[in-house]
Amino acid sequence: MNLCFTPLLVIFRCLAAMHGTSPPVVETTFNNYCLYNTSVIELEFDEKSGKPVKATYNDVVGPAKEFIKLLCLLGVLYSIVEITGYAPFGTVEKTGEGMTWVFHPKHLANNFFVAYITQLNLAAGTSGAAST
């Protein structure tokens, strides 16, 4: 978990406590209140019993599988772009005075490839924070 997330979470939890907008189940017992306000992960409480709901096997294993899949895919893609100097489709020579080289298909494909890797990095980095 990112360290910048914790102060922001503290601010929101304090605001919720001051204005009475915490979930109703949280305020039923002191233990629930402490658990909810000190936890950096999102908790789900059972409405009837007022106790935290245990995570299922799929809640834990699903994101882990997704993270491992993205990590393997990133490993393959980084191996490809590292060998080619981050230009897997070749480089484009700047010719003339204009900016037409920017719109060359090879240049656009290289940029798309690196943008795709960036998107996969973001997806892998946030896969643990995603809720199922």
N, C-alpha and C positions, 0 to 999 in steps of 0.2 A: 504494500500500500504506500502510496506517495506520502511523504511527510507534510506536504503542503495541504493535504486533505484534512488532517486532524484539526488544525485551528479553525478552519471553515466549519467543520462539523460541530465543534464546541460552540461557535457563535450561533448556529442554527438551533442546536439543542437548548441553549440558554434562552433564546428567543421563544421557543416553543414552551419551555417551562414557565417563563414570565407571563406569557399571554394565554396559558391554558390550552394550547393547541396540540398537546401530546396525544397520542392515541389513547382512547379510554381505558383499554386493558392495562396500559403501562401504569396508570395511576391507581390501580386497585391494590397493589401491595408494594411495600418498600423495596423488596427484592427485584420485582419487575422494573420498578423505577430506576434503581441503580444499574441493573443489567442493560436496560435500554439506553440510558444516558452515558454509560462508559464504554459501550461497544462501538467499534468503528465499522462493523458490518451491519447490514440491515437485518433486523430480527422480525420474525413473524410470530404473532401470538394467537393462540386458540381463543376464540371468542367465549366459548362455554367454560373451559377450565381456567383460563387466564394464564396458562403456562406457555413458555416458548415451544413452538412446533419444531420437532427434530427434522433435520435435513434428510431427504431420502437418498438412496444410492445414486439415482440419476441426477440429483441436484449437485452431488459432489463429483461424480465420475464424468458427467457430460461436459462441463467446462474444462476438465483436465484433458479429456480426449481432444477437444477442440484446440486447446493450447498446444498439445504435442503435435497435432496435425499441422498447425500453422508454423510451429518451430521447424519441423522437417521441411516444409515447403520453402520457408525462408532460407534454410541451409542450402537447398538445391539452387535457389535463385541467386543467392549471394556467391555461390561457387561459379555460376555462369558469368555474372557481371564482373567479378574480380578478375577472372582470366581475360576478359575482353576490355578491361579498363573502363568499366561502366558505360560502354558503348557497344552492346551486343549486335547492333545492326550496322555497325561501321560509323566512321566519322564523316563529316561533311566539311569540305574546304570552303572558306569564306571567299567568294568570288565577287568581283565588282564592288561597287560602292553601296549598293542597296542592302536591304535586310531580307532578301528572298531566301537566303540559306536557312533562315529560321523556320521556314515552312516546308523544307525538304522532307520527304517521307521518312528518310533514315533518322533525321534529327527528331522528328515528331515521335517516331517509334521508340527511340532511346528515352525520350522524356516520359512517354507513357509507361515504359517498363520500370523506370526508377520511381515514378509516381505510384505504380502498383505495389512495388516493394515497400514504399513508405506506408501505404494503406494497410498492407499486411502487418507491418511493424506495429501500427496503431491498434489493429485488431488483436494481435497477440498480446500487446501490453495491457489491453483493457478486457481481455477474455475472462480474467478472474473476477473482475468487478461487475460483469454482466449478470443480470438475473435471468433465470430460466423460467 
